[in-house]
Amino acid sequence: METRANNAFLKFIGTAGARFVVMKQLRASGGLWMSVEKTNLSIDPGPGALVRCLSSKPKLDPSALDAILLTHKHLDHSGDVNVMIEAMTDGGFKKRGVLFAPEDALENDPVVLRYLRDSLEKIEILKENTTYQIGDISFSTAEKHHHPGETYGFNFHLSPCTVSLITDTRFFAELPEVYNGEVLVIHVVRLNPIGEDPIDHLSIEDVKTIIKKAKPRLAVLTHFGMTMIRAKPWKVAAELEKELGVRVIAASDGLKLNLKEVGSWKS
């Protein structure tokens, strides 16, 4: 099991972004798993998250989760949220765990089933510019993202290092300022923008701007759409690293980052 104490890691259960990569399962779509000391957090458990956790080597045990965190309610981020709640609460027989989610994931056209909610110890509604705590993990939101539905990214304030997660959004000028973690995880669906019309996802040009200004120790690209898959994300990351002088990697399914090693990473 990877859920023992004295850990501090971030594992990419899946790196698929956008509907075509998800529905063809060209990449897995299980989101992220964060463990810090005794606290375990599932972030955006998309389709297949439960199966991917249980087939991970070593196995990630969903019954050991302390919380589930949704950036927003789109299916590639929330498709397995209900079954992960069932696993976290031992089929609903143990009232435990916290769900952190935007209000519209719970109210209008909800993605979290109502009959499961009573099995949770608590539901926290995400708001702008607010700090939350679950065990050994503290995190805060910034302003809402420019994306259909209520969407938030996060800054994790961890004892080994700071980690920022920029989830789906159209680029806006404040992004590099409000996400300045030592480790910067960026969802990049598109290789290039679409013509003159902005879309509600980041492209590599947007990522360049963010990394230049935020200057993380490590930037991790993930949540790839078809154009990124075709361009081979690891090659795109290598080109960015060479151009920007910042360590940049493309996440692969199952990638595990040891957050206690951040001090040795190139700044």
C-alpha positions as CSV (number, residue, x, y, z in Angstrom):
1,M,0.0,0.0,0.0
2,E,1.1,3.6,-0.7
3,T,-1.0,5.1,2.1
4,R,1.3,4.6,5.0
5,A,2.6,7.5,7.2
6,N,5.7,9.5,6.5
7,N,4.9,9.8,2.8
8,A,4.5,13.0,0.9
9,F,3.8,12.3,-2.7
10,L,1.5,13.2,-5.6
11,K,0.5,10.4,-8.0
12,F,-1.1,10.8,-11.4
13,I,-3.8,8.2,-11.6
14,G,-4.7,9.5,-15.0
15,T,-3.5,12.2,-17.5
16,A,-6.4,12.3,-20.0
17,G,-8.0,15.6,-20.7
18,A,-11.1,16.4,-22.8
19,R,-13.8,14.0,-23.9
20,F,-12.1,12.2,-26.9
21,V,-9.0,11.1,-25.0
22,V,-11.2,10.1,-22.1
23,M,-13.8,8.1,-24.0
24,K,-11.1,6.3,-26.0
25,Q,-9.0,5.9,-22.9
26,L,-5.9,6.9,-24.8
27,R,-4.7,8.0,-21.3
28,A,-6.3,7.0,-18.0
29,S,-8.7,9.5,-16.4
30,G,-8.5,8.8,-12.7
31,G,-7.2,12.3,-11.6
32,L,-4.6,12.7,-8.8
33,W,-3.9,11.1,-5.5
34,M,-2.0,13.2,-2.8
35,S,-0.6,11.6,0.4
36,V,1.0,13.7,3.1
37,E,2.0,11.9,6.3
38,K,-1.3,10.1,7.4
39,T,-3.6,12.1,5.1
40,N,-4.9,10.8,1.7
41,L,-6.7,13.0,-0.8
42,S,-8.3,12.1,-4.1
43,I,-8.4,15.0,-6.6
44,D,-10.8,14.9,-9.5
45,P,-11.6,11.1,-9.6
46,G,-12.7,10.9,-13.3
47,P,-13.9,7.7,-15.1
48,G,-11.9,4.7,-14.0
49,A,-10.4,6.2,-10.8
50,L,-11.4,3.3,-8.6
51,V,-10.1,0.6,-10.9
52,R,-6.8,2.5,-11.5
53,C,-6.2,3.0,-7.8
54,L,-6.8,-0.7,-7.0
55,S,-4.5,-1.8,-9.9
56,S,-1.8,0.7,-9.0
57,K,1.5,-0.8,-7.9
58,P,1.7,-0.5,-5.0
59,K,-2.0,-0.4,-4.6
60,L,-3.8,2.8,-3.5
61,D,-6.6,1.9,-1.1
62,P,-9.7,4.1,-1.6
63,S,-11.0,3.0,1.9
64,A,-8.0,4.9,3.3
65,L,-9.0,8.2,1.8
66,D,-9.7,11.1,4.1
67,A,-11.2,13.4,1.5
68,I,-12.2,13.9,-2.1
69,L,-11.7,17.2,-3.9
70,L,-13.4,18.3,-7.1
71,T,-12.1,21.2,-9.1
72,H,-15.4,21.2,-11.1
73,K,-18.2,18.9,-12.1
74,H,-17.3,17.9,-15.6
75,L,-17.3,14.1,-16.2
76,D,-13.6,13.8,-16.9
77,H,-13.0,15.2,-13.4
78,S,-15.9,13.6,-11.5
79,G,-17.0,10.5,-13.3
80,D,-16.0,8.2,-10.4
81,V,-16.7,10.5,-7.5
82,N,-19.7,8.5,-6.3
83,V,-18.0,5.1,-6.3
84,M,-15.0,6.7,-4.6
85,I,-17.3,8.1,-1.9
86,E,-18.7,4.6,-1.4
87,A,-15.2,3.2,-1.1
88,M,-14.1,5.9,1.3
89,T,-17.1,5.2,3.6
90,D,-17.0,1.4,3.4
91,G,-20.1,1.2,1.2
92,G,-21.8,3.9,3.3
93,F,-21.5,1.9,6.5
94,K,-18.9,4.2,8.1
95,K,-19.7,7.9,8.3
96,R,-16.3,9.3,7.4
97,G,-14.5,11.5,5.0
98,V,-14.9,15.0,3.6
99,L,-16.0,16.1,0.2
100,F,-14.8,19.4,-1.1
101,A,-16.7,20.6,-4.2
102,P,-18.1,23.7,-5.9
103,E,-21.7,24.4,-5.1
104,D,-22.9,23.6,-8.7
105,A,-21.5,20.1,-8.4
106,L,-24.1,19.5,-5.7
107,E,-27.1,21.7,-6.6
108,N,-28.0,22.4,-10.2
109,D,-27.6,19.2,-12.3
110,P,-25.6,17.6,-9.5
111,V,-22.8,15.0,-10.1
112,V,-22.8,13.8,-6.4
113,L,-25.7,11.5,-5.7
114,R,-27.9,12.7,-2.8
115,Y,-28.3,9.3,-1.2
116,L,-24.5,9.1,-0.7
117,R,-24.1,12.4,1.0
118,D,-25.3,11.3,4.5
119,S,-22.4,8.8,4.6
120,L,-19.9,11.6,4.5
121,E,-18.7,13.2,7.7
122,K,-18.8,16.6,6.1
123,I,-19.3,18.4,2.8
124,E,-17.3,21.6,2.3
125,I,-18.6,24.0,-0.4
126,L,-15.6,25.6,-2.2
127,K,-15.5,29.4,-2.4
128,E,-13.1,31.9,-3.9
129,N,-9.9,32.9,-1.9
130,T,-10.6,30.5,1.0
131,T,-8.3,28.2,2.9
132,Y,-9.3,24.6,3.8
133,Q,-7.7,21.9,6.0
134,I,-7.9,18.1,6.0
135,G,-5.5,16.4,8.3
136,D,-1.9,17.2,7.2
137,I,-3.0,18.9,4.0
138,S,-3.9,22.6,3.8
139,F,-5.0,24.2,0.6
140,S,-6.5,27.4,-0.7
141,T,-8.5,28.6,-3.7
142,A,-7.9,31.7,-5.7
143,E,-10.5,33.3,-7.9
144,K,-12.9,31.3,-10.1
145,H,-11.5,30.0,-13.3
146,H,-12.8,31.1,-16.7
147,H,-14.4,27.8,-17.6
148,P,-18.0,26.5,-18.1
149,G,-19.4,25.7,-14.6
150,E,-17.9,26.7,-11.3
151,T,-14.2,25.8,-11.4
152,Y,-11.3,26.3,-8.9
153,G,-7.6,25.6,-8.9
154,F,-5.7,25.1,-5.7
155,N,-2.5,26.0,-3.8
156,F,-1.4,23.3,-1.5
157,H,0.6,24.4,1.5
158,L,2.4,21.3,2.5
159,S,5.3,20.8,4.9
160,P,7.7,19.5,2.2
161,C,6.9,22.1,-0.4
162,T,4.1,24.2,-2.0
163,V,2.1,22.7,-4.9
164,S,-0.1,24.6,-7.2
165,L,-2.7,23.0,-9.5
166,I,-4.1,25.0,-12.4
167,T,-7.1,23.0,-13.7
168,D,-9.2,23.7,-16.8
169,T,-9.5,27.4,-17.6
170,R,-9.1,30.0,-20.3
171,F,-5.9,32.0,-19.8
172,F,-6.3,35.2,-17.7
173,A,-3.5,37.5,-16.6
174,E,-3.6,36.7,-12.9
175,L,-2.9,33.0,-13.3
176,P,0.9,33.2,-12.9
177,E,0.5,35.5,-9.8
178,V,-2.0,33.4,-7.9
179,Y,-0.4,29.9,-8.6
180,N,3.2,30.2,-7.6
181,G,4.0,26.9,-5.9
182,E,7.4,25.3,-6.1
183,V,5.7,22.5,-8.0
184,L,3.3,23.7,-10.6
185,V,0.8,21.2,-12.1
186,I,-0.9,22.6,-15.3
187,H,-3.8,21.1,-17.2
188,V,-2.9,21.7,-20.9
189,V,-5.6,20.3,-23.2
190,R,-4.5,22.0,-26.4
191,L,-1.2,22.3,-28.2
192,N,-2.2,25.5,-29.9
193,P,-5.1,28.0,-29.5
194,I,-7.9,27.7,-32.0
195,G,-7.7,30.7,-34.4
196,E,-8.7,34.0,-33.1
197,D,-11.3,32.7,-30.7
198,P,-10.1,31.9,-27.2
199,I,-11.2,28.6,-25.7
200,D,-11.8,27.6,-22.1
201,H,-8.6,25.5,-21.9
202,L,-4.9,26.3,-21.8
203,S,-2.6,25.9,-24.8
204,I,1.2,25.5,-24.7
205,E,1.6,29.2,-25.5
206,D,-0.4,30.0,-22.3
207,V,1.8,27.5,-20.4
208,K,4.9,29.3,-21.6
209,T,3.6,32.6,-20.2
210,I,2.6,31.1,-16.9
211,I,5.9,29.3,-16.3
212,K,8.0,32.4,-17.3
213,K,6.2,34.5,-14.7
214,A,5.6,31.9,-11.9
215,K,9.1,30.4,-12.1
216,P,8.4,27.1,-10.3
217,R,11.1,24.6,-9.4
218,L,9.2,22.0,-11.4
219,A,6.4,22.4,-13.9
220,V,4.3,19.2,-14.6
221,L,2.1,19.1,-17.7
222,T,-1.0,16.9,-17.6
223,H,-4.6,16.5,-18.7
224,F,-3.8,16.2,-22.4
225,G,-6.3,16.5,-25.3
226,M,-5.8,15.0,-28.7
227,T,-3.5,17.6,-30.1
228,M,-1.1,17.2,-27.2
229,I,-1.2,13.4,-27.4
230,R,-0.3,13.6,-31.1
231,A,2.5,16.0,-30.4
232,K,4.0,13.6,-27.8
233,P,3.8,15.5,-24.5
234,W,7.3,14.4,-23.3
235,K,8.8,16.0,-26.4
236,V,6.8,19.2,-25.9
237,A,7.9,19.3,-22.2
238,A,11.6,18.8,-23.2
239,E,11.3,21.7,-25.7
240,L,9.8,24.0,-23.0
241,E,12.5,23.1,-20.5
242,K,15.2,23.9,-23.0
243,E,13.6,27.2,-24.0
244,L,12.6,28.4,-20.5
245,G,15.4,27.1,-18.3
246,V,12.9,25.6,-15.9
247,R,12.5,21.9,-15.2
248,V,9.4,20.8,-17.1
249,I,8.1,17.2,-17.4
250,A,5.0,15.7,-19.0
251,A,3.1,13.4,-16.6
252,S,2.5,9.8,-17.6
253,D,-0.2,7.6,-16.1
254,G,1.1,6.3,-12.8
255,L,3.8,9.0,-12.4
256,K,4.7,9.5,-8.7
257,L,6.3,12.7,-7.5
258,N,8.1,12.5,-4.1
259,L,7.4,15.9,-2.7
260,K,10.1,15.6,-0.1
261,E,12.7,15.8,-2.8
262,V,11.7,19.2,-4.0
263,G,14.8,20.8,-2.5
264,S,17.0,18.9,-5.0
265,W,15.0,19.9,-8.0
266,K,16.4,22.5,-10.4
267,S,14.9,26.0,-9.8
